[in-house]
Amino acid sequence: LQLYEDIIASDAQTIQVQQDTMAAQQETIRAQAQMIKNMRLLLERQDERIEELERAV
């Protein structure tokens, strides 16, 4: 019975570590998505500025 309880406890700990890892990965993905969004906005602004400069020439 003790062996069974040890296995269950170990499995529960493994699952907790996996859940924590997944949560951290999700946060990283959210941060990367925000960074991509910010970069896209920056590039759009740069494109607009280039178009303005080209029209001014």
N, CA, C and O atoms as a MOPAC input file, in Angstrom:
PM7 MOZYME 1SCF
protein

 N      0.83000 1    -1.20400 1     0.00000 1
 C      0.00000 1     0.00000 1     0.00000 1
 C      0.86800 1     1.25900 1     0.00000 1
 O      0.53300 1     2.24000 1    -0.66300 1
 N      1.97300 1     1.23800 1     0.73400 1
 C      2.85300 1     2.40700 1     0.77600 1
 C      3.44200 1     2.69800 1    -0.60300 1
 O      3.54800 1     3.85400 1    -1.01300 1
 N      3.82100 1     1.63900 1    -1.30900 1
 C      4.37800 1     1.81800 1    -2.65100 1
 C      3.35400 1     2.48800 1    -3.55900 1
 O      3.69200 1     3.39800 1    -4.31500 1
 N      2.12400 1     2.04700 1    -3.48700 1
 C      1.04500 1     2.63000 1    -4.28800 1
 C      0.88300 1     4.10900 1    -3.95000 1
 O      0.76000 1     4.94100 1    -4.84900 1
 N      0.88200 1     4.43900 1    -2.67200 1
 C      0.73700 1     5.84000 1    -2.25700 1
 C      1.91800 1     6.68200 1    -2.73800 1
 O      1.74400 1     7.83300 1    -3.13900 1
 N      3.10800 1     6.10800 1    -2.69700 1
 C      4.29500 1     6.82400 1    -3.17700 1
 C      4.20400 1     7.09100 1    -4.67800 1
 O      4.55700 1     8.17200 1    -5.15000 1
 N      3.73000 1     6.09800 1    -5.41500 1
 C      3.57800 1     6.26100 1    -6.86600 1
 C      2.55300 1     7.34800 1    -7.17300 1
 O      2.78700 1     8.19500 1    -8.03500 1
 N      1.43100 1     7.32900 1    -6.48000 1
 C      0.38200 1     8.33600 1    -6.68900 1
 C      0.91400 1     9.72700 1    -6.34700 1
 O      0.66300 1    10.68500 1    -7.07800 1
 N      1.63900 1     9.83800 1    -5.25100 1
 C      2.19900 1    11.13400 1    -4.84900 1
 C      3.20600 1    11.62100 1    -5.88800 1
 O      3.23600 1    12.80500 1    -6.22300 1
 N      4.01900 1    10.71600 1    -6.38800 1
 C      5.00100 1    11.07100 1    -7.40900 1
 C      4.30900 1    11.50700 1    -8.69700 1
 O      4.72100 1    12.47900 1    -9.33100 1
 N      3.25800 1    10.78800 1    -9.08000 1
 C      2.49100 1    11.15200 1   -10.27200 1
 C      1.85300 1    12.52700 1   -10.10200 1
 O      1.85100 1    13.33500 1   -11.03100 1
 N      1.32300 1    12.78600 1    -8.93500 1
 C      0.69200 1    14.08300 1    -8.67500 1
 C      1.72300 1    15.20100 1    -8.76900 1
 O      1.44000 1    16.27400 1    -9.30100 1
 N      2.91100 1    14.94700 1    -8.25300 1
 C      3.97800 1    15.95000 1    -8.31600 1
 C      4.40200 1    16.18600 1    -9.77000 1
 O      4.61700 1    17.32600 1   -10.18100 1
 N      4.51900 1    15.11500 1   -10.53500 1
 C      4.87700 1    15.23400 1   -11.95100 1
 C      3.83200 1    16.04500 1   -12.70300 1
 O      4.17300 1    16.91300 1   -13.50700 1
 N      2.57500 1    15.76700 1   -12.44500 1
 C      1.49000 1    16.50700 1   -13.09400 1
 C      1.55900 1    17.98200 1   -12.72600 1
 O      1.35300 1    18.84100 1   -13.58500 1
 N      1.84200 1    18.28700 1   -11.47900 1
 C      1.93400 1    19.68800 1   -11.04500 1
 C      3.07500 1    20.40700 1   -11.76700 1
 O      2.92200 1    21.54700 1   -12.20500 1
 N      4.20800 1    19.73500 1   -11.88500 1
 C      5.34700 1    20.33000 1   -12.59400 1
 C      4.98000 1    20.56500 1   -14.05900 1
 O      5.31300 1    21.60600 1   -14.62400 1
 N      4.30400 1    19.60900 1   -14.66700 1
 C      3.89200 1    19.76200 1   -16.06200 1
 C      2.91500 1    20.92700 1   -16.22000 1
 O      3.01400 1    21.69200 1   -17.17900 1
 N      1.98400 1    21.06200 1   -15.29300 1
 C      1.02900 1    22.16700 1   -15.35300 1
 C      1.73400 1    23.50900 1   -15.19100 1
 O      1.41300 1    24.46700 1   -15.89400 1
 N      2.68000 1    23.58300 1   -14.28000 1
 C      3.44500 1    24.81800 1   -14.08100 1
 C      4.24000 1    25.17300 1   -15.33700 1
 O      4.31800 1    26.33700 1   -15.73000 1
 N      4.82500 1    24.15100 1   -15.95500 1
 C      5.58900 1    24.37000 1   -17.18600 1
 C      4.68500 1    24.88600 1   -18.29500 1
 O      5.05000 1    25.81200 1   -19.01800 1
 N      3.51500 1    24.29200 1   -18.42800 1
 C      2.57200 1    24.73500 1   -19.45700 1
 C      2.11500 1    26.16800 1   -19.20500 1
 O      1.98000 1    26.94700 1   -20.14800 1
 N      1.88000 1    26.51600 1   -17.97100 1
 C      1.46700 1    27.88600 1   -17.64200 1
 C      2.57300 1    28.87100 1   -18.00900 1
 O      2.30000 1    29.94400 1   -18.54800 1
 N      3.80500 1    28.51200 1   -17.72000 1
 C      4.93500 1    29.38100 1   -18.06800 1
 C      5.07000 1    29.51200 1   -19.58200 1
 O      5.35200 1    30.59700 1   -20.09100 1
 N      4.87100 1    28.42400 1   -20.29300 1
 C      4.95100 1    28.46200 1   -21.75200 1
 C      3.83900 1    29.32800 1   -22.33500 1
 O      4.06700 1    30.06900 1   -23.29200 1
 N      2.64800 1    29.24200 1   -21.77100 1
 C      1.54000 1    30.06800 1   -22.24200 1
 C      1.84500 1    31.54300 1   -22.03100 1
 O      1.53900 1    32.36600 1   -22.89400 1
 N      2.43400 1    31.88400 1   -20.91100 1
 C      2.79200 1    33.27900 1   -20.64200 1
 C      3.84900 1    33.75800 1   -21.63400 1
 O      3.79000 1    34.89100 1   -22.11100 1
 N      4.81000 1    32.89700 1   -21.94200 1
 C      5.82700 1    33.24400 1   -22.93400 1
 C      5.18500 1    33.48300 1   -24.29400 1
 O      5.53200 1    34.43700 1   -24.98900 1
 N      4.26000 1    32.62500 1   -24.66800 1
 C      3.57200 1    32.77400 1   -25.95700 1
 C      2.76800 1    34.06400 1   -25.98700 1
 O      2.75700 1    34.76100 1   -27.00100 1
 N      2.09700 1    34.39000 1   -24.89000 1
 C      1.33900 1    35.65300 1   -24.83400 1
 C      2.27100 1    36.85100 1   -24.99500 1
 O      1.95500 1    37.80000 1   -25.71100 1
 N      3.40800 1    36.79900 1   -24.33100 1
 C      4.37500 1    37.89400 1   -24.43400 1
 C      4.90900 1    38.00300 1   -25.86100 1
 O      5.07000 1    39.10800 1   -26.38000 1
 N      5.18000 1    36.87400 1   -26.48800 1
 C      5.66500 1    36.89500 1   -27.86600 1
 C      4.59700 1    37.43800 1   -28.81100 1
 O      4.91100 1    38.19100 1   -29.73300 1
 N      3.35000 1    37.06500 1   -28.59000 1
 C      2.26100 1    37.56900 1   -29.43000 1
 C      2.14400 1    39.08000 1   -29.30000 1
 O      1.93100 1    39.77500 1   -30.29400 1
 N      2.28200 1    39.58900 1   -28.09400 1
 C      2.22500 1    41.03900 1   -27.88500 1
 C      3.40300 1    41.71900 1   -28.57400 1
 O      3.24700 1    42.78700 1   -29.16600 1
 N      4.57800 1    41.10500 1   -28.49700 1
 C      5.75400 1    41.66700 1   -29.14900 1
 C      5.54800 1    41.71400 1   -30.66500 1
 O      5.89500 1    42.70500 1   -31.30900 1
 N      4.99300 1    40.66100 1   -31.22600 1
 C      4.72500 1    40.62000 1   -32.66600 1
 C      3.72400 1    41.70700 1   -33.04500 1
 O      3.89100 1    42.38200 1   -34.06000 1
 N      2.69500 1    41.87200 1   -32.23900 1
 C      1.70300 1    42.92200 1   -32.49800 1
 C      2.36800 1    44.29700 1   -32.48300 1
 O      2.11800 1    45.12200 1   -33.36200 1
 N      3.20700 1    44.53700 1   -31.49400 1
 C      3.90700 1    45.82100 1   -31.40000 1
 C      4.83100 1    46.04300 1   -32.59200 1
 O      4.90700 1    47.14900 1   -33.12700 1
 N      5.52900 1    44.99900 1   -33.00200 1
 C      6.42800 1    45.12200 1   -34.15000 1
 C      5.63900 1    45.40300 1   -35.42300 1
 O      6.06600 1    46.20300 1   -36.25600 1
 N      4.49300 1    44.75100 1   -35.57600 1
 C      3.65100 1    44.97900 1   -36.74800 1
 C      3.19600 1    46.43300 1   -36.80200 1
 O      3.23400 1    47.05900 1   -37.86100 1
 N      2.76800 1    46.97000 1   -35.66300 1
 C      2.34600 1    48.37000 1   -35.61700 1
 C      3.50400 1    49.29800 1   -35.96800 1
 O      3.32600 1    50.27000 1   -36.70200 1
 N      4.67200 1    49.00000 1   -35.44900 1
 C      5.84900 1    49.81400 1   -35.74800 1
 C      6.16800 1    49.78600 1   -37.24200 1
 O      6.45000 1    50.82500 1   -37.83900 1
 N      6.12300 1    48.60500 1   -37.83900 1
 C      6.40000 1    48.49400 1   -39.26800 1
 C      5.35800 1    49.23400 1   -40.09600 1
 O      5.69300 1    49.86500 1   -41.09900 1
 N      4.09200 1    49.16000 1   -39.68000 1
 C      3.04800 1    49.88800 1   -40.39800 1
 C      3.30000 1    51.39100 1   -40.32900 1
 O      3.12800 1    52.09900 1   -41.32100 1
 N      3.70300 1    51.87500 1   -39.16500 1
 C      4.01600 1    53.30200 1   -39.03200 1
 C      5.20600 1    53.68300 1   -39.90000 1
 O      5.20800 1    54.73800 1   -40.53400 1
 N      6.21100 1    52.82700 1   -39.92500 1
 C      7.38000 1    53.10500 1   -40.75900 1
 C      6.99500 1    53.13000 1   -42.23600 1
 O      7.46500 1    53.98400 1   -42.98900 1
 N      6.14100 1    52.19500 1   -42.64900 1
 C      5.68000 1    52.18200 1   -44.03800 1
 C      4.93400 1    53.46600 1   -44.37400 1
 O      5.13400 1    54.04500 1   -45.44100 1
 N      4.07700 1    53.90800 1   -43.46200 1
 C      3.34600 1    55.15400 1   -43.68300 1
 C      4.30500 1    56.32600 1   -43.81000 1
 O      4.12200 1    57.19400 1   -44.66300 1
 N      5.32400 1    56.35300 1   -42.96500 1
 C      6.30400 1    57.44700 1   -43.00100 1
 C      7.08700 1    57.42100 1   -44.31400 1
 O      7.34100 1    58.47000 1   -44.90700 1
 N      7.46300 1    56.23900 1   -44.76500 1
 C      8.18200 1    56.11000 1   -46.04000 1
 C      7.30500 1    56.62000 1   -47.17800 1
 O      7.78100 1    57.34700 1   -48.05100 1
 N      6.02500 1    56.24300 1   -47.17200 1
 C      5.10800 1    56.71800 1   -48.20900 1
 C      4.98400 1    58.23400 1   -48.17900 1
 O      4.94700 1    58.87200 1   -49.23100 1
 N      4.92100 1    58.81700 1   -46.99100 1
 C      4.85000 1    60.27500 1   -46.86800 1
 C      6.09900 1    60.92300 1   -47.45400 1
 O      6.01100 1    61.91400 1   -48.17900 1
 N      7.25200 1    60.36300 1   -47.14000 1
 C      8.50600 1    60.91400 1   -47.64500 1
 C      8.60000 1    60.78000 1   -49.16200 1
 O      9.08400 1    61.68500 1   -49.84100 1
 N      8.13700 1    59.65200 1   -49.69000 1
 C      8.17200 1    59.45200 1   -51.14100 1
 C      7.25300 1    60.44000 1   -51.85000 1
 O      7.58700 1    60.93500 1   -52.92700 1
 N      6.10400 1    60.72800 1   -51.25700 1
 C      5.17500 1    61.69100 1   -51.86100 1
 C      5.74600 1    63.10200 1   -51.80200 1
 O      5.46100 1    63.93000 1   -52.66700 1
 N      6.54200 1    63.36900 1   -50.79500 1
 C      7.10000 1    64.71300 1   -50.61800 1
 C      8.23200 1    64.99400 1   -51.60700 1
 O      8.57100 1    66.15200 1   -51.85200 1
 N      8.81000 1    63.94900 1   -52.16800 1
 C      9.95900 1    64.13200 1   -53.07900 1
 C      9.51400 1    64.57700 1   -54.44200 1
 O     10.34500 1    64.77800 1   -55.32700 1

